[in-house]
Structures are given as structure tokens and as C-alpha cells.
Amino acid sequence: MALLSYEFMRRALMAAVLIAGIAPVLGVFLVIRRQSLMADTLSHVSLAGVALGFFLHINPTLTTVIVVVIAAVVLEYLRSIYKTYTEIATAILMSGGLALALILMKLSEGSSTLSMQSYLFGSIITITKEQVLLLAILFVISFIALLLFKKPMYVLTFDEETAHVDGLPTRFMSIVFNALTGVAIAVMIPIAGALLISAIMVLPAAISMRLGKSFNLVILISVFIGLIGMIGGLTTSFYMDTPPGATITLIFIVLFLIVSLLRRLFFHYKKKQRV
């Protein structure tokens, strides 16, 4: 294949495979916990981290990781204050993150505008070996965490009160999960784009939940769907010269529509069979 002859595409495809093993799994927990907007919130806050990196003239990935981890802790704190109105926490952080990003972008030199656009919409060309390595490390950490803490996270995800009664450190677990999600977003935005990273986390989970009948099967299907969407989106983006994040998102949406239609036709057929 022609695209494999380019080093930047080989890096992009490696990054896509690693993202497919990270984002959908986190997305499943986010969707079941009804925190889909948290990914969107942290992705918007990540823009402040990127802008801070350009403002301080240091690696934007480093500042983004620091900012989103702080935001993840603040998000959990605000969630504990507004237990009945948890969407208030996401609204505060999202608006605050965007406001800070805009101010820092204005204070930064104009030369950073083009670089900021690559973080906003994603760019295949800008992916570095260091970012692929970070994704690989994050993949290993996420995989180990899933193996070790899947059962307590399962309890926390479906019933936080039961988890608290069972003696689980629910607040600490939520903060760690939020922080891991934030770090994943910070590392993934160069390829997917901050504006669309939440879709890449949530859509595979939404599709897999319409297909899987058990928690483990939902996770496996979400990773498989993630692989199809990420690799298909990158390949299409390369040949059509379209933004990778937008292309990947549209492929996930098409897959969601196809699965929903086939599922409806299947149940309609089963219903007619019974009659």
C-alpha cells in the first residue's frame, strides 16, 4: 500500500491502533456512568493546556497532561458539590477551559495559530515518535488497570452507592478514572483533534452497547469497532486529504447508523417470525 511508504503514516497507523485499544474502553465506562460529556469537557479543557504550552514555549503535551489532570480532580470535586445537578460541573469547566485557551492564544505569538489548528482538528503529519511512545505506555497502563480493577470499576460504574457501602474508595477511584481519561485525551488530541476526541471515545461504546449482551463482550466489540473506525478513517483521510479526526468521526457515525438499522431489521424479522 502506498500510504505505508510514508513514515508519518506508519506512525499514524500505530497511533490509531493504540488509540483503538484505549479510547473505546474508557468510553464504555463513561457511557454507562452517564458521563459522556466529561470527555467533551476534558477535551475542551485540554485546549487550555495546549495554549499554555505555546505561551510558555514548552512541550504542549506536557502542559496539557498537567492541566487535564488538575481539571479531572476539580471535576470530581464539583460533582460532589452539585450531586443533583452534575451537568453544572461540566459547564463550568468547559466554559472556563475555553476562556483560558482563548486568552492564552491571544497572548501567545501569532506563529502558534497554525499549530493550534492541528490540535483542534488533528493532523497526521504532526504525530511524532515520542507521541506514539506515550500512547504505547498509556495503552499498557490502561490494560493493566483494566485487568486489576475491572471488578471494582464495574461495581462503581453501575452503582456508586453500593460500591461505597462495600468499602470501595469511590471518590479516589473516580478521581483516578477521570485523571486517566484526561491523560488519554491529552495524548490522543494530536491525531484526533480536541474538538472530536470525545466522539472517538463515545461512539464505539455506543455501537458496542447495541451489539453486546455482556459487559466483557461490550468492551471487546468497542475495541474492534474502534480499530475499524480509526484505521478506516486514517486511510480515507490520507487518500481524500480530509481532516483525520472529522473523517474518523463520520465513519463511526455511519457504523452507528448501519448497526442501528440492521438491529431494527433483525428485531422486526424476529417479531414477524413469532407471528
C-alpha positions as a Markdown table, in Angstrom:
| # | Residue | x | y | z |
|---|---|---|---|---|
| 1 | Met | 0.0 | 0.0 | 0.0 |
| 2 | Ala | 1.2 | 3.5 | -0.9 |
| 3 | Leu | 0.4 | 5.0 | 2.4 |
| 4 | Leu | 2.8 | 2.6 | 4.2 |
| 5 | Ser | 5.7 | 4.0 | 2.3 |
| 6 | Tyr | 5.4 | 7.2 | 4.3 |
| 7 | Glu | 6.9 | 7.2 | 7.7 |
| 8 | Phe | 4.4 | 9.7 | 9.1 |
| 9 | Met | 1.6 | 7.4 | 8.0 |
| 10 | Arg | 3.2 | 4.4 | 9.7 |
| 11 | Arg | 3.4 | 6.4 | 12.9 |
| 12 | Ala | -0.2 | 7.5 | 12.4 |
| 13 | Leu | -1.4 | 3.9 | 11.9 |
| 14 | Met | 0.5 | 2.7 | 15.0 |
| 15 | Ala | -1.1 | 5.6 | 17.0 |
| 16 | Ala | -4.5 | 4.7 | 15.6 |
| 17 | Val | -4.2 | 1.0 | 16.7 |
| 18 | Leu | -3.1 | 2.1 | 20.2 |
| 19 | Ile | -5.9 | 4.7 | 20.5 |
| 20 | Ala | -8.4 | 2.0 | 19.4 |
| 21 | Gly | -7.3 | 0.0 | 22.5 |
| 22 | Ile | -7.6 | 2.9 | 24.9 |
| 23 | Ala | -10.4 | 5.3 | 23.9 |
| 24 | Pro | -13.3 | 2.8 | 23.4 |
| 25 | Val | -12.7 | 1.0 | 26.7 |
| 26 | Leu | -12.7 | 4.3 | 28.6 |
| 27 | Gly | -15.8 | 5.3 | 26.6 |
| 28 | Val | -17.7 | 2.3 | 27.7 |
| 29 | Phe | -17.3 | 3.3 | 31.4 |
| 30 | Leu | -18.1 | 6.9 | 30.6 |
| 31 | Val | -21.3 | 6.0 | 28.7 |
| 32 | Ile | -22.5 | 3.6 | 31.4 |
| 33 | Arg | -21.7 | 6.1 | 34.1 |
| 34 | Arg | -23.6 | 8.7 | 32.1 |
| 35 | Gln | -20.6 | 10.9 | 31.9 |
| 36 | Ser | -20.2 | 11.1 | 28.1 |
| 37 | Leu | -20.0 | 14.9 | 28.4 |
| 38 | Met | -16.9 | 14.5 | 30.6 |
| 39 | Ala | -14.8 | 13.5 | 27.6 |
| 40 | Asp | -16.1 | 16.6 | 25.8 |
| 41 | Thr | -15.4 | 18.8 | 28.8 |
| 42 | Leu | -11.8 | 17.5 | 29.3 |
| 43 | Ser | -11.1 | 17.8 | 25.5 |
| 44 | His | -12.1 | 21.5 | 25.7 |
| 45 | Val | -10.0 | 22.0 | 28.8 |
| 46 | Ser | -7.1 | 20.3 | 27.0 |
| 47 | Leu | -7.1 | 23.3 | 24.6 |
| 48 | Ala | -6.1 | 25.5 | 27.6 |
| 49 | Gly | -3.2 | 23.1 | 28.2 |
| 50 | Val | -2.1 | 23.3 | 24.6 |
| 51 | Ala | -2.3 | 27.1 | 24.6 |
| 52 | Leu | -0.4 | 27.2 | 27.9 |
| 53 | Gly | 2.4 | 25.1 | 26.3 |
| 54 | Phe | 2.7 | 27.6 | 23.4 |
| 55 | Phe | 2.6 | 30.5 | 25.8 |
| 56 | Leu | 5.4 | 29.2 | 27.9 |
| 57 | His | 7.3 | 27.8 | 24.9 |
| 58 | Ile | 7.4 | 24.3 | 26.2 |
| 59 | Asn | 6.0 | 20.9 | 25.0 |
| 60 | Pro | 2.2 | 21.3 | 24.8 |
| 61 | Thr | 1.6 | 17.7 | 25.5 |
| 62 | Leu | 3.3 | 18.1 | 29.0 |
| 63 | Thr | 1.2 | 21.2 | 29.9 |
| 64 | Thr | -1.9 | 19.5 | 28.5 |
| 65 | Val | -1.4 | 16.5 | 30.7 |
| 66 | Ile | -0.9 | 18.7 | 33.8 |
| 67 | Val | -4.0 | 20.8 | 33.0 |
| 68 | Val | -6.4 | 17.9 | 32.3 |
| 69 | Val | -5.3 | 16.0 | 35.5 |
| 70 | Ile | -6.0 | 19.1 | 37.6 |
| 71 | Ala | -9.3 | 19.6 | 35.7 |
| 72 | Ala | -10.2 | 15.9 | 36.4 |
| 73 | Val | -9.7 | 16.4 | 40.1 |
| 74 | Val | -11.7 | 19.7 | 40.1 |
| 75 | Leu | -14.5 | 18.0 | 38.1 |
| 76 | Glu | -14.9 | 15.3 | 40.7 |
| 77 | Tyr | -14.9 | 18.0 | 43.5 |
| 78 | Leu | -17.6 | 19.9 | 41.7 |
| 79 | Arg | -19.6 | 16.7 | 41.1 |
| 80 | Ser | -19.6 | 16.1 | 44.8 |
| 81 | Ile | -20.9 | 19.6 | 45.5 |
| 82 | Tyr | -23.6 | 19.5 | 42.8 |
| 83 | Lys | -24.7 | 15.9 | 43.2 |
| 84 | Thr | -28.2 | 16.5 | 41.8 |
| 85 | Tyr | -27.1 | 18.8 | 39.0 |
| 86 | Thr | -23.8 | 17.2 | 37.9 |
| 87 | Glu | -24.0 | 18.9 | 34.5 |
| 88 | Ile | -23.1 | 22.2 | 36.2 |
| 89 | Ala | -19.6 | 20.9 | 36.8 |
| 90 | Thr | -19.1 | 20.1 | 33.1 |
| 91 | Ala | -20.5 | 23.5 | 32.1 |
| 92 | Ile | -18.2 | 25.4 | 34.5 |
| 93 | Leu | -15.0 | 23.5 | 33.4 |
| 94 | Met | -15.9 | 23.6 | 29.7 |
| 95 | Ser | -16.5 | 27.3 | 29.6 |
| 96 | Gly | -13.6 | 28.0 | 31.9 |
| 97 | Gly | -11.2 | 25.9 | 29.8 |
| 98 | Leu | -12.2 | 27.5 | 26.5 |
| 99 | Ala | -12.0 | 31.0 | 28.0 |
| 100 | Leu | -8.5 | 30.3 | 29.3 |
| 101 | Ala | -7.4 | 28.8 | 26.0 |
| 102 | Leu | -8.6 | 31.9 | 24.0 |
| 103 | Ile | -6.8 | 34.3 | 26.4 |
| 104 | Leu | -3.6 | 32.4 | 26.2 |
| 105 | Met | -3.8 | 32.1 | 22.4 |
| 106 | Lys | -4.2 | 35.8 | 22.2 |
| 107 | Leu | -1.2 | 36.4 | 24.5 |
| 108 | Ser | 0.9 | 33.9 | 22.5 |
| 109 | Glu | 2.7 | 34.8 | 19.4 |
| 110 | Gly | 0.8 | 34.6 | 16.1 |
| 111 | Ser | 3.0 | 31.8 | 14.8 |
| 112 | Ser | 1.3 | 29.3 | 17.1 |
| 113 | Thr | -2.0 | 29.7 | 15.4 |
| 114 | Leu | -1.3 | 27.0 | 12.7 |
| 115 | Ser | 0.0 | 24.6 | 15.4 |
| 116 | Met | -3.2 | 25.2 | 17.5 |
| 117 | Gln | -5.3 | 24.3 | 14.4 |
| 118 | Ser | -3.5 | 20.9 | 14.3 |
| 119 | Tyr | -4.5 | 20.3 | 17.9 |
| 120 | Leu | -8.1 | 21.5 | 17.2 |
| 121 | Phe | -8.8 | 19.3 | 14.2 |
| 122 | Gly | -6.0 | 16.7 | 14.3 |
| 123 | Ser | -3.1 | 16.2 | 11.9 |
| 124 | Ile | -1.5 | 13.1 | 10.6 |
| 125 | Ile | 1.8 | 14.8 | 9.7 |
| 126 | Thr | 2.5 | 16.2 | 13.2 |
| 127 | Ile | 2.5 | 12.8 | 15.0 |
| 128 | Thr | 5.9 | 12.2 | 16.5 |
| 129 | Lys | 7.7 | 9.0 | 17.7 |
| 130 | Glu | 7.5 | 10.4 | 21.2 |
| 131 | Gln | 3.7 | 10.7 | 21.0 |
| 132 | Val | 3.4 | 7.1 | 19.7 |
| 133 | Leu | 5.6 | 6.0 | 22.6 |
| 134 | Leu | 3.4 | 7.9 | 25.1 |
| 135 | Leu | 0.4 | 6.2 | 23.6 |
| 136 | Ala | 2.1 | 2.8 | 23.9 |
| 137 | Ile | 2.8 | 3.5 | 27.6 |
| 138 | Leu | -0.7 | 4.7 | 28.2 |
| 139 | Phe | -2.1 | 1.5 | 26.5 |
| 140 | Val | 0.0 | -0.7 | 28.8 |
| 141 | Ile | -1.2 | 1.2 | 31.9 |
| 142 | Ser | -4.8 | 1.1 | 30.8 |
| 143 | Phe | -4.6 | -2.6 | 30.0 |
| 144 | Ile | -3.1 | -3.4 | 33.4 |
| 145 | Ala | -5.6 | -1.2 | 35.2 |
| 146 | Leu | -8.4 | -2.9 | 33.4 |
| 147 | Leu | -7.2 | -6.4 | 34.5 |
| 148 | Leu | -6.6 | -5.4 | 38.1 |
| 149 | Phe | -9.6 | -3.1 | 38.7 |
| 150 | Lys | -12.3 | -4.2 | 36.3 |
| 151 | Lys | -14.5 | -5.7 | 39.1 |
| 152 | Pro | -14.4 | -2.7 | 41.5 |
| 153 | Met | -14.8 | -0.4 | 38.5 |
| 154 | Tyr | -17.7 | -2.5 | 37.3 |
| 155 | Val | -19.4 | -2.1 | 40.7 |
| 156 | Leu | -18.6 | 1.7 | 40.8 |
| 157 | Thr | -19.9 | 2.2 | 37.3 |
| 158 | Phe | -23.3 | 0.5 | 37.8 |
| 159 | Asp | -24.0 | 1.5 | 41.4 |
| 160 | Glu | -21.8 | 4.1 | 43.2 |
| 161 | Glu | -23.8 | 3.8 | 46.4 |
| 162 | Thr | -23.3 | 0.0 | 46.5 |
| 163 | Ala | -19.6 | 0.5 | 45.9 |
| 164 | His | -19.4 | 2.9 | 48.8 |
| 165 | Val | -21.3 | 0.5 | 51.1 |
| 166 | Asp | -18.9 | -2.3 | 50.1 |
| 167 | Gly | -16.0 | -0.2 | 51.3 |
| 168 | Leu | -14.6 | 0.9 | 48.0 |
| 169 | Pro | -12.8 | 4.3 | 47.9 |
| 170 | Thr | -15.4 | 5.7 | 45.4 |
| 171 | Arg | -14.1 | 9.3 | 45.5 |
| 172 | Phe | -10.5 | 8.2 | 44.9 |
| 173 | Met | -11.4 | 5.7 | 42.2 |
| 174 | Ser | -13.5 | 8.4 | 40.4 |
| 175 | Ile | -10.6 | 10.9 | 40.5 |
| 176 | Val | -8.1 | 8.3 | 39.2 |
| 177 | Phe | -10.5 | 7.3 | 36.4 |
| 178 | Asn | -11.1 | 11.0 | 35.5 |
| 179 | Ala | -7.4 | 11.6 | 35.5 |
| 180 | Leu | -6.7 | 8.6 | 33.3 |
| 181 | Thr | -9.3 | 9.8 | 30.9 |
| 182 | Gly | -7.8 | 13.2 | 30.9 |
| 183 | Val | -4.3 | 12.0 | 30.2 |
| 184 | Ala | -5.6 | 9.8 | 27.4 |
| 185 | Ile | -7.3 | 12.8 | 25.8 |
| 186 | Ala | -4.2 | 14.9 | 26.2 |
| 187 | Val | -2.1 | 12.3 | 24.4 |
| 188 | Met | -4.7 | 11.5 | 21.7 |
| 189 | Ile | -5.6 | 15.0 | 20.6 |
| 190 | Pro | -2.7 | 15.5 | 18.1 |
| 191 | Ile | -4.1 | 12.8 | 15.9 |
| 192 | Ala | -7.9 | 13.1 | 16.6 |
| 193 | Gly | -8.3 | 16.8 | 17.4 |
| 194 | Ala | -9.6 | 18.2 | 20.6 |
| 195 | Leu | -13.0 | 19.1 | 19.1 |
| 196 | Leu | -13.7 | 15.5 | 18.1 |
| 197 | Ile | -11.8 | 13.3 | 20.6 |
| 198 | Ser | -15.0 | 12.8 | 22.7 |
| 199 | Ala | -16.8 | 11.3 | 19.7 |
| 200 | Ile | -13.9 | 8.8 | 19.2 |
| 201 | Met | -14.3 | 7.7 | 22.8 |
| 202 | Val | -18.1 | 7.6 | 23.0 |
| 203 | Leu | -19.3 | 6.4 | 19.6 |
| 204 | Pro | -17.5 | 2.9 | 19.6 |
| 205 | Ala | -19.0 | 2.4 | 23.1 |
| 206 | Ala | -22.5 | 3.4 | 21.9 |
| 207 | Ile | -22.2 | 1.0 | 18.9 |
| 208 | Ser | -20.9 | -1.9 | 21.0 |
| 209 | Met | -23.7 | -1.5 | 23.6 |
| 210 | Arg | -26.2 | -2.2 | 20.8 |
| 211 | Leu | -24.4 | -5.4 | 19.9 |
| 212 | Gly | -23.0 | -6.9 | 23.1 |
| 213 | Lys | -25.1 | -8.7 | 25.7 |
| 214 | Ser | -22.5 | -8.8 | 28.5 |
| 215 | Phe | -20.0 | -6.2 | 29.9 |
| 216 | Asn | -16.9 | -8.1 | 28.7 |
| 217 | Leu | -18.4 | -8.5 | 25.2 |
| 218 | Val | -19.3 | -4.8 | 25.0 |
| 219 | Ile | -15.6 | -3.9 | 25.8 |
| 220 | Leu | -14.3 | -6.3 | 23.2 |
| 221 | Ile | -16.7 | -5.1 | 20.5 |
| 222 | Ser | -15.9 | -1.5 | 21.3 |
| 223 | Val | -12.2 | -2.1 | 20.7 |
| 224 | Phe | -13.0 | -3.9 | 17.4 |
| 225 | Ile | -15.2 | -1.1 | 16.3 |
| 226 | Gly | -12.5 | 1.4 | 17.3 |
| 227 | Leu | -10.0 | -0.4 | 15.2 |
| 228 | Ile | -12.3 | -0.3 | 12.1 |
| 229 | Gly | -13.1 | 3.4 | 12.6 |
| 230 | Met | -9.6 | 4.5 | 13.4 |
| 231 | Ile | -7.8 | 2.7 | 10.6 |
| 232 | Gly | -10.6 | 3.2 | 8.1 |
| 233 | Gly | -10.7 | 6.9 | 9.0 |
| 234 | Leu | -7.0 | 7.4 | 8.7 |
| 235 | Thr | -6.8 | 5.6 | 5.3 |
| 236 | Thr | -9.7 | 7.6 | 4.0 |
| 237 | Ser | -8.2 | 10.8 | 5.3 |
| 238 | Phe | -4.9 | 10.1 | 3.6 |
| 239 | Tyr | -6.4 | 9.4 | 0.1 |
| 240 | Met | -9.1 | 12.1 | 0.3 |
| 241 | Asp | -6.9 | 14.7 | 2.0 |
| 242 | Thr | -9.5 | 15.4 | 4.7 |
| 243 | Pro | -9.0 | 16.1 | 8.4 |
| 244 | Pro | -8.4 | 12.8 | 10.2 |
| 245 | Gly | -10.5 | 13.5 | 13.3 |
| 246 | Ala | -13.5 | 14.5 | 11.2 |
| 247 | Thr | -13.1 | 11.5 | 8.9 |
| 248 | Ile | -12.8 | 9.0 | 11.7 |
| 249 | Thr | -15.9 | 10.6 | 13.4 |
| 250 | Leu | -18.0 | 10.3 | 10.3 |
| 251 | Ile | -17.1 | 6.7 | 9.8 |
| 252 | Phe | -18.1 | 5.9 | 13.4 |
| 253 | Ile | -21.4 | 7.7 | 12.8 |
| 254 | Val | -22.0 | 5.7 | 9.6 |
| 255 | Leu | -21.2 | 2.5 | 11.5 |
| 256 | Phe | -23.7 | 3.5 | 14.3 |
| 257 | Leu | -26.4 | 4.1 | 11.7 |
| 258 | Ile | -25.7 | 0.8 | 9.9 |
| 259 | Val | -25.8 | -1.2 | 13.2 |
| 260 | Ser | -28.9 | 0.6 | 14.4 |
| 261 | Leu | -30.7 | -0.1 | 11.1 |
| 262 | Leu | -29.6 | -3.8 | 11.0 |
| 263 | Arg | -30.6 | -4.3 | 14.6 |
| 264 | Arg | -34.1 | -2.8 | 13.9 |
| 265 | Leu | -34.5 | -5.0 | 10.8 |
| 266 | Phe | -33.4 | -8.1 | 12.8 |
| 267 | Phe | -35.9 | -7.5 | 15.6 |
| 268 | His | -38.6 | -6.7 | 13.1 |
| 269 | Tyr | -37.8 | -10.0 | 11.3 |
| 270 | Lys | -37.9 | -11.9 | 14.7 |
| 271 | Lys | -41.2 | -10.3 | 15.6 |
| 272 | Lys | -42.7 | -11.5 | 12.2 |
| 273 | Gln | -41.4 | -15.0 | 12.8 |
| 274 | Arg | -43.2 | -15.2 | 16.1 |
| 275 | Val | -46.4 | -14.2 | 14.5 |
